[in-house]
Amino acid sequence: MTKDPNQPDYIIRKRRTATWYWSWTLIILLVLLAAMALGYWLNKRQHGMTATAKEQFQVLNEQLSEAQEGQTHWQQQYQIEHEITQQLKAELDKLHRQNRNLEKEREALQRIFDPDAVESGLQIASFAWEQGVGDSYRYRLMLIQAKRQSGSLKGTITLSVVGEEAGERKSYSFEQLQGNDSNNNTFDFTYVSTHTGTFQLPEGFEPSFVRVVAATSGRGAKSVLQDFTWNPTNPSNEVAESNAKE
């Protein structure tokens, strides 16, 4: 290959000026500054979002605590009102029972001088009881001599409670129930005799009814028997069965 006689032996390149280098240096510096600024902004923004989230979380916790306190308050208020309602209901039931018993006693007193009364002589007019302290019960018994009062009636009263104990039928006498009577289980009257007292049920005994027997003494003795159904939630003088024997 022959060398071109017009081609120079070396190539002369144009030298870059200092301005060119300074321009690129400035560009790179600006890019670095922009990157640093962007990083700072992103970090600050993230930190700000974290702080906001913490504040919101704290606010939610406070609201939850207030809601729980409010719930506790209303639960306590409901419990108090519920207890008051139950007490008022119990008192109202008691007044209803007393009213029914008084009504029965009033009707019994009317029978004393009722010429149209079917039966005459000794009658168990009413018997009612209510729970006292613990397992003890208070009772009220009224006896009358209806229609014709031939004279004073004297005799004795026998109370017993019949029910179940340990799966078997069981009857407890008044003495076994630690009972006491205002007239010592005896009566002596012409028109009406009222007896009050208490008795106590033994543990584990499920009563079914109370049996009342009133028996006169002397000539022409007569006994009257009545069973009164036991209702543990609403004891009253509802007659389950009655029988009179001359």
C-alpha positions as CSV (number, residue, x, y, z in Angstrom):
1,M,0.0,0.0,0.0
2,T,1.4,3.4,-1.0
3,K,1.1,6.3,1.4
4,D,-1.0,9.2,0.2
5,P,1.5,12.0,-0.2
6,N,-1.2,14.5,0.8
7,Q,-2.0,12.9,4.2
8,P,-0.2,14.4,7.1
9,D,1.9,12.2,9.4
10,Y,-0.2,13.1,12.5
11,I,-3.8,14.3,13.3
12,I,-4.3,17.5,15.2
13,R,-7.4,17.4,17.6
14,K,-9.0,20.5,18.8
15,R,-8.4,21.1,22.5
16,R,-11.5,21.6,24.7
17,T,-11.6,24.8,26.6
18,A,-11.8,25.2,30.4
19,T,-15.4,26.5,30.0
20,W,-16.5,23.1,28.7
21,Y,-15.1,21.3,31.8
22,W,-16.5,23.8,34.1
23,S,-19.9,23.5,32.5
24,W,-20.0,19.8,33.0
25,T,-18.7,20.1,36.5
26,L,-21.5,22.6,37.3
27,I,-24.1,20.3,35.7
28,I,-23.0,17.3,37.7
29,L,-22.9,19.4,40.9
30,L,-26.5,20.6,40.2
31,V,-27.6,17.0,39.7
32,L,-26.1,16.0,43.0
33,L,-27.6,18.9,44.8
34,A,-31.0,18.1,43.2
35,A,-30.7,14.5,44.3
36,M,-29.7,15.5,47.8
37,A,-32.7,17.9,47.9
38,L,-35.1,15.2,46.7
39,G,-33.8,12.8,49.3
40,Y,-34.2,15.3,52.1
41,W,-37.7,16.1,50.9
42,L,-38.7,12.5,50.7
43,N,-37.3,11.8,54.2
44,K,-39.0,14.7,55.7
45,R,-42.3,13.8,54.0
46,Q,-42.0,10.3,55.3
47,H,-41.2,11.5,58.8
48,G,-44.2,13.9,58.6
49,M,-46.5,11.1,57.5
50,T,-45.3,8.9,60.4
51,A,-45.9,11.6,63.0
52,T,-49.4,12.2,61.6
53,A,-50.1,8.5,61.8
54,K,-49.0,8.4,65.4
55,E,-51.2,11.3,66.2
56,Q,-54.2,9.7,64.6
57,F,-53.5,6.4,66.4
58,Q,-53.3,8.3,69.7
59,V,-56.6,10.1,69.0
60,L,-58.3,6.8,68.1
61,N,-57.0,5.3,71.4
62,E,-58.4,8.2,73.3
63,Q,-61.8,7.8,71.6
64,L,-61.8,4.1,72.3
65,S,-61.0,4.7,76.0
66,E,-63.8,7.2,76.2
67,A,-66.2,4.8,74.5
68,Q,-65.3,2.0,76.9
69,E,-65.8,4.3,79.9
70,G,-69.1,5.3,78.5
71,Q,-70.1,1.7,78.0
72,T,-69.1,0.9,81.6
73,H,-71.1,3.8,82.9
74,W,-74.2,2.8,81.0
75,Q,-73.8,-0.9,82.0
76,Q,-73.6,0.2,85.7
77,Q,-76.6,2.4,85.2
78,Y,-78.6,-0.4,83.6
79,Q,-77.7,-2.8,86.4
80,I,-78.8,-0.3,89.0
81,E,-82.1,0.4,87.2
82,H,-82.6,-3.4,86.7
83,E,-82.1,-4.0,90.4
84,I,-84.5,-1.2,91.3
85,T,-87.1,-2.5,88.9
86,Q,-86.8,-6.0,90.3
87,Q,-87.2,-4.7,93.9
88,L,-90.3,-2.6,92.8
89,K,-91.7,-5.7,91.1
90,A,-91.2,-7.8,94.2
91,E,-92.9,-5.1,96.4
92,L,-95.7,-4.8,93.9
93,D,-96.3,-8.6,93.9
94,K,-96.2,-8.6,97.7
95,L,-98.9,-5.8,97.7
96,H,-101.0,-7.8,95.2
97,R,-100.8,-10.9,97.4
98,Q,-101.7,-8.9,100.5
99,N,-104.6,-7.3,98.7
100,R,-105.9,-10.7,97.5
101,N,-105.5,-12.1,101.0
102,L,-107.3,-9.2,102.6
103,E,-110.1,-9.6,100.0
104,K,-110.5,-13.3,100.9
105,E,-110.6,-12.3,104.6
106,R,-113.3,-9.7,103.9
107,E,-115.3,-12.3,102.0
108,A,-114.9,-14.7,104.9
109,L,-116.1,-12.1,107.4
110,Q,-119.2,-11.6,105.3
111,R,-119.9,-15.3,105.4
112,I,-120.1,-15.2,109.2
113,F,-123.5,-13.6,109.1
114,D,-124.6,-14.6,105.6
115,P,-127.9,-16.5,106.0
116,D,-127.5,-17.9,102.5
117,A,-124.1,-19.5,103.3
118,V,-124.1,-23.2,102.2
119,E,-121.9,-24.3,105.1
120,S,-122.2,-23.4,108.7
121,G,-119.9,-23.9,111.6
122,L,-116.1,-24.0,111.6
123,Q,-114.4,-23.0,108.4
124,I,-110.8,-22.2,107.3
125,A,-111.4,-18.8,105.8
126,S,-107.9,-18.1,104.5
127,F,-104.3,-19.1,104.8
128,A,-101.4,-17.1,103.3
129,W,-97.6,-17.1,103.8
130,E,-94.6,-15.3,102.5
131,Q,-90.9,-15.8,102.8
132,G,-89.1,-14.2,105.7
133,V,-85.4,-14.3,106.6
134,G,-83.4,-17.2,105.0
135,D,-85.5,-20.3,104.8
136,S,-88.2,-19.1,107.3
137,Y,-91.7,-18.2,106.3
138,R,-94.4,-16.1,107.9
139,Y,-98.0,-17.2,107.8
140,R,-101.5,-15.9,108.6
141,L,-104.5,-18.1,109.2
142,M,-108.1,-17.1,109.7
143,L,-110.8,-19.3,111.1
144,I,-114.5,-18.4,111.2
145,Q,-117.8,-19.8,112.5
146,A,-120.2,-19.2,109.6
147,K,-123.9,-18.8,109.3
148,R,-125.1,-19.9,112.8
149,Q,-123.0,-19.1,115.9
150,S,-124.2,-21.7,118.4
151,G,-121.5,-20.8,120.9
152,S,-117.8,-20.7,121.3
153,L,-115.7,-23.0,119.3
154,K,-112.6,-24.6,120.9
155,G,-110.0,-26.8,119.4
156,T,-106.6,-27.3,118.0
157,I,-104.8,-26.5,114.7
158,T,-102.4,-28.8,113.0
159,L,-100.1,-27.5,110.2
160,S,-97.8,-29.6,108.0
161,V,-96.0,-29.3,104.8
162,V,-95.9,-32.1,102.2
163,G,-93.4,-32.3,99.4
164,E,-90.4,-34.3,98.1
165,E,-87.0,-34.9,99.6
166,A,-84.3,-37.1,98.0
167,G,-86.8,-38.2,95.4
168,E,-89.3,-39.4,97.9
169,R,-92.6,-38.0,99.2
170,K,-92.1,-36.4,102.6
171,S,-94.3,-34.7,105.2
172,Y,-93.1,-32.5,108.0
173,S,-95.2,-31.6,111.0
174,F,-95.3,-28.1,112.4
175,E,-93.1,-29.1,115.3
176,Q,-90.5,-30.5,112.9
177,L,-90.5,-27.2,111.0
178,Q,-89.7,-25.3,114.2
179,G,-93.1,-23.6,113.9
180,N,-94.7,-21.2,116.3
181,D,-98.2,-19.9,116.5
182,S,-99.5,-16.7,118.1
183,N,-102.2,-18.7,119.9
184,N,-100.1,-21.8,120.6
185,N,-102.0,-23.9,117.9
186,T,-105.3,-23.7,119.8
187,F,-108.4,-21.6,119.2
188,D,-111.3,-20.5,121.3
189,F,-113.7,-18.1,119.5
190,T,-117.3,-17.4,118.5
191,Y,-117.0,-15.5,115.2
192,V,-113.4,-15.2,114.0
193,S,-109.9,-16.3,115.1
194,T,-106.7,-15.1,113.5
195,H,-103.4,-16.9,113.9
196,T,-99.9,-15.7,112.8
197,G,-96.6,-17.4,113.2
198,T,-93.5,-18.7,111.4
199,F,-92.1,-22.0,110.2
200,Q,-88.8,-23.0,108.6
201,L,-88.2,-25.5,105.7
202,P,-85.4,-28.0,106.0
203,E,-82.6,-27.9,103.5
204,G,-83.1,-30.1,100.4
205,F,-86.9,-30.3,100.9
206,E,-89.2,-29.3,97.9
207,P,-92.7,-28.4,99.3
208,S,-95.8,-29.2,97.2
209,F,-98.6,-27.9,99.5
210,V,-99.4,-26.9,103.1
211,R,-102.0,-28.9,104.9
212,V,-104.1,-27.1,107.6
213,V,-106.4,-29.1,109.9
214,A,-108.6,-27.4,112.4
215,A,-110.5,-29.7,114.8
216,T,-113.0,-28.8,117.5
217,S,-113.1,-30.6,120.8
218,G,-115.9,-31.8,123.0
219,R,-119.3,-33.0,122.0
220,G,-120.0,-32.9,118.3
221,A,-116.4,-32.5,117.4
222,K,-115.7,-31.5,113.8
223,S,-112.5,-31.3,111.8
224,V,-111.8,-29.3,108.7
225,L,-108.9,-30.0,106.4
226,Q,-107.6,-27.9,103.5
227,D,-104.5,-28.2,101.3
228,F,-103.0,-25.0,100.0
229,T,-100.8,-25.3,96.8
230,W,-97.2,-24.1,97.3
231,N,-95.9,-21.7,94.7
232,P,-92.3,-20.8,95.5
233,T,-92.4,-17.6,93.5
234,N,-95.8,-16.4,94.6
235,P,-97.0,-18.2,97.7
236,S,-100.7,-17.6,98.2
237,N,-103.7,-19.2,99.7
238,E,-105.0,-21.0,96.7
239,V,-106.9,-24.1,97.8
240,A,-105.6,-27.3,96.2
241,E,-108.0,-29.6,97.9
242,S,-110.5,-29.3,100.8
243,N,-112.3,-31.9,102.9
244,A,-114.5,-31.6,106.0
245,K,-115.2,-34.3,108.4
246,E,-117.8,-34.4,111.1
